[in-house]
Amino acid sequence: MLNAQRLSSGAAGAARGQAPCARPAAPHAAPSRPLVAARAEASNGAYDGNPIMSGPISVGVGAAASDVAAEKGAKPVDRSKGLWTRCDKCGVILYVKHLKEHHHICFGCNYHLKMTSQERIEHLIDPGTWRPLDETLSPMDPLEFTDQK
């Protein structure tokens, strides 16, 4: 309704020989030069318009995790370690939890990714029925083979 009144008043003004009302500038329009930069240039690189901020201006979000870890002498923590893996064939990134639910088969190319022996046993054998035999059995070399290297 308000836009229709503006249009009709602008058209009526034009019909009476008056110039139509100019559209006001947006209240949040960006100035031609940033205000902080103009103030910083005026004060030789220091923003002195605010008593709290005095000295050179620097904009940043904070220290990166790798910078903080480098200062402490520790390795940066990789929180996504073990959550994601990449398909060896097509290169698509896969969520490990979903990959285990789908028996280590890639969603993109149906490639069968590697799985550990324990994971393979869990997929093949009913839960609670696996009992390994001869766990104390150790390897022997009755023929005394020797390596060429």
Secondary structure as the mmCIF struct_conf table of DSSP 4:
data_model
#
loop_
_struct_conf.conf_type_id
_struct_conf.id
_struct_conf.beg_label_comp_id
_struct_conf.beg_label_asym_id
_struct_conf.beg_label_seq_id
_struct_conf.end_label_comp_id
_struct_conf.end_label_asym_id
_struct_conf.end_label_seq_id
HELX_RH_AL_P HELX_RH_AL_P1 LEU A 2 ALA A 15
TURN_TY1_P TURN_TY1_P1 ARG A 16 GLY A 17
HELX_LH_PP_P HELX_LH_PP_P1 GLN A 18 ALA A 26
TURN_TY1_P TURN_TY1_P2 PRO A 27 HIS A 28
HELX_LH_PP_P HELX_LH_PP_P2 ALA A 29 PRO A 31
BEND BEND1 SER A 32 ARG A 33
HELX_RH_AL_P HELX_RH_AL_P2 LEU A 35 ALA A 42
TURN_TY1_P TURN_TY1_P3 SER A 43 GLY A 45
STRN STRN1 ALA A 46 ALA A 46
BEND BEND2 GLY A 49 ILE A 52
BEND BEND3 GLY A 55 GLY A 55
STRN STRN2 PRO A 56 PRO A 56
BEND BEND4 VAL A 61 VAL A 61
HELX_RH_AL_P HELX_RH_AL_P3 ALA A 65 LYS A 72
TURN_TY1_P TURN_TY1_P4 GLY A 73 GLY A 73
BEND BEND5 ALA A 74 ALA A 74
HELX_LH_PP_P HELX_LH_PP_P3 LYS A 75 VAL A 77
TURN_TY1_P TURN_TY1_P5 ARG A 79 LEU A 83
STRN STRN3 TRP A 84 ARG A 86
TURN_TY1_P TURN_TY1_P6 ASP A 88 CYS A 90
STRN STRN4 ILE A 93 TYR A 95
HELX_RH_AL_P HELX_RH_AL_P4 VAL A 96 GLU A 101
TURN_TY1_P TURN_TY1_P7 HIS A 102 HIS A 104
STRN STRN5 ILE A 105 ILE A 105
TURN_TY1_P TURN_TY1_P8 PHE A 107 CYS A 109
STRN STRN6 HIS A 112 HIS A 112
HELX_RH_AL_P HELX_RH_AL_P5 SER A 117 LEU A 124
BEND BEND6 ILE A 125 ILE A 125
TURN_TY1_P TURN_TY1_P9 PRO A 127 GLY A 128
BEND BEND7 LEU A 133 LEU A 133
TURN_TY1_P TURN_TY1_P10 GLU A 135 THR A 136
TURN_TY1_P TURN_TY1_P11 PRO A 142 LEU A 143
#
